[in-house]
Amino acid sequence: MSESEKPVSLQSYIRLCGVVFLVVLCTTSAMIATSFAHIGDGWTLKVALILAIAVVNAFLVAGYLMHLLSEKKLIYTVLVFTLFFFIGLMGLTMWAMNDFPTGTAVH
Amino acid sequence: MDIPYTIESRPDTGLYNAKLGIWLFLASEVMLFGGLFSAYVLLRVGAAPGMWPHGWLNVTLGTINTLLLALSAITTLLAWAACKVRDFTKFKIFHGCTILLALSFLTIKSFEYHDKLIHYEIKLNNGTFADGHLVEKSPDFDLAKKTGTVTLHGRIATDEKDLMDLRSPEAKSAKLDEVTVAATDIKSMGNYGPRHNTFTAIYFTLTGLHALHIFGGTVVIFYFWGPGSRMWKTDPERFTNRIEVSGLFWHFVDLVWIFLFPVLYLT
């Protein structure tokens, strides 16, 4: 049985939402603090850290608010396919990053 | 004719049809935003050293919008939970809050857009740049005819690179004042709209598409809160499923913002 088919208690959802909002508040603060902190020389490490925190934030929303932690197998299958194509899209972009035709002005 | 499987699950999928439909739609949305995010990566990594903007966007407003969307995602979930426990009054309250939070988000976003559209960068004939928010244009100002003056609240920069990193100590210590420029001294002039540079182009594209999703979602939620809520009296189970499906879309819109905010405002 998926989460949305189980009997629901409004009070338990209000408690869950309170916890989720507090964590979102903390992760957002952590992202901002990381952005303004002096970490490393460039932006690479900062960007990696900030995106890692954003992934935690996204996991909370997808897992608890969208009930993805307890969904039907078919939805997971759809999402696995989506993830595969999303990684492919990003991967091909990265792969093609230095693949300039001859004569292209490169900075 | 009755639409099948609007309430009960299909035996083969284990889901009611609308739920499978919204997840397939969200999968296509991931690819839509994924394409734009990959364009962002390409533009950012391909930018010349020192020419990718930092600190151009208002982090305070971005943070407020992040929290507004997080709160609206929560009220959407609570509206669905209220339907599940058959408490229609609480559903109305929670979904009403969602609509107000969404409208607040769009209002703040429009302020941010307005700020960019009245922010000008003027390239002067002597090679320097006047940069700042428009205060006024003289009545006879005409760039083509080279008549009149334009006044900005900002500063003069000797190099365009000085305008890129607004978090640098130099930019923070720069004194902002009223700068009046004669049209005869202007080589070119433009606001920080989408055509200003690749950053503003991808910023307006990504946030504009996201704002369109917010607007569309708000219209749907408003319909279920107002005229569409009549279904509650005739078919509460089906109405609850509709709220779940619209909620899933709303959570997805929140998810996109969770990545847009750090990518555009913080890095």
Interface residues (C-beta under 8 A of the other chain):
Chain A: S4 P7 V8 S9 L10 Y13 I14 C17 V20 F21 V24 L25 T28 M31 I32 T34 S35 F36 W43 K46 V47 I50 L51 I53 A54 N57 A58 V61 A62 L65 M66 K72 K73 L74 I75 V78 L79 F81 T82 F85 F86 L89 M90 T93 M94 M97 H107
Chain B: T13 G14 L15 K19 L20 W23 L24 A27 V30 M31 G34 G35 F37 S38 A39 V41 L42 V45 G46 A47 A48 P49 M51 H54 V59 T63 T66 L67 A70 L71 A73 I74 T76 L77 L78 A81 A82 K84 V85 D87 K90 R167 E244 L248 H251 F252 D254 L255 I258 F259 F261 P262 V263 L266 T267
